[in-house]
């Protein structure tokens, strides 16, 4: 099954003690303690246990929806939720916590409500059902249903519909803001790009002037740049084609808006939309192209840095790769886990790009150059495209499967077709774009053919 962009339970949540624009203090507490506090503030500990559980599920899901959609963060605030009961839920700093409520929260804090077919935490709006009413859950109404013998899930379905389910035992992580920390641009690749493409394509259904991105493949090509530019133009942002923090969170906000993610009539997020093209982490025992990319980067860097370990590019994350990752982490001041997490991946990519950009002129001689550090795809132009076409042109003279290719410096349909045929011929994923392993394989074959030509002379 592919990786999914699924909600996780945050270790901590930051609460604003007032209305969003009110000058008030923020407090950061563990998510578990937050839920215990809200539950102790919103409901009565003397209620039947099934009513308590139904209400606590709703409290958890409401808070998780705010965190998952970055409802406030995407609007420029520095908190996750408020304690204003007109828009959020009650939180009283340093209040007493009821023992039975505490016990229930400890048991179910990482379970939440979803609409069937969606992965997003459902916006479980609720009210007390006496002094205030709403279209969601009635807190006092849960008591009568519990007294009738309904289970917590049956109680939730009575208010939110029969297609409500519970996700159980969601992982807990110390999550931070979703913005990757650096602007995203043409040539970048990763799960953040795929998420960006999915969200822009959904926004485009409501704003048709935004060009649709044909492939949500996690590669930031020119079609993604065009979509970003039009989004920026429509919503009054600087039109750069790059996704900085302001653009990232504007996209997040409008995506949540068009899908009504913070509303009872939420469209939800399907499993297909939540699919990610790349593993979140790489660790020992894993295999495949992503592991080969890791090994390629480490191998190149080890050539210039004797403190790093060279590796075979076999696509198998074994003990030797673990040792090489640990050596890299030690040298660059990262936790020496041997696991390639986001921090390690970003550092590895940055160091590789810095290394390639600072090579002396003429370093490669007549050999193929090192991978330039960004994905090459249709619509791009420049010296790296010209080099790619040069390599493929020589290869095509030996392998008739790869068609003749003019060396224009422009990555058009002919270049894409040649890349796809090369990838098919050499057993690579057929994407039509050139990432580290496709470049490495083309370069290796080009150098081999150069050597054969020299030997023949």
Order of alpha helices (4+ residues) and beta strands (2+ residues): beta-beta-beta-beta-alpha-alpha-beta-alpha-beta-beta-beta-alpha-alpha-beta-beta-alpha-alpha-alpha-alpha-beta-alpha-alpha-alpha-alpha-alpha-alpha
